[in-house]
Amino acid sequence: MFGKWFNKKEVEVEAPSLPSPYNLRLKAAVDIDPIPFSMISDKIHFVLPAVTQIVEAQGKVDLGGGAYLSRYYTSDDAFIQINTTGGFDEQHVDDIKLFVFEDTITPANQTEWETWTGKDSKIGDATFMFNDVEYVRVWMAQSEGSVVPVEFEEEVTNLIENESPYAVVHLAMLYERLIPEIERYEYLLISAEHTHDDANIVFSLGVDLDPQAFVVT
């Protein structure tokens, strides 16, 4: 998965101001098919969002080499994350995930922030315990011991009138666990993220999302 994000062959891509694979965009309604998720609802550690979601904000990350990460933040504390390479049509999509925000820690001061982002940070450990469940590192999985979290900058646009897009800097790591009895994974995304006036440690849980499992209008 890490390679899908960052080890891309160089491709010339001129990104639109707001990429819209599958017609995902601000104000779009996203209807998620509940049937595929009903079969795993008792095996995952988060509650799936409502069937119909409205996209209230959109994030864009230039990963280099023609690769982009697009995020569509919805009205139910969730987001759809799409990785693309070489363009933004369906044939350029490498990966789709649905995440739900599970927990947020707001450090009280710089010292607390550095406990999450400094050299002894648990973000980047080979395994991570979250709500008494163990997840295994996905990015740089072959590296032994702890690794440095992946840093990237996201440009976020929302529906607030007259508000300009703003930057969010992430220090992030992706983890996973195999869901028992089925060949699917549950993901834990941890991000120490900050803007010009805010800093939080955000924990999100998610699963892979089949493009046939949602409709955008």
Summary of the structure (lengths in Angstrom):
residues: 217
radius of gyration: 17.0
end to end distance: 29.2
largest distance: 49.1
contacts: 634
relative contact order: 0.21
helix: 12%
strand: 46%
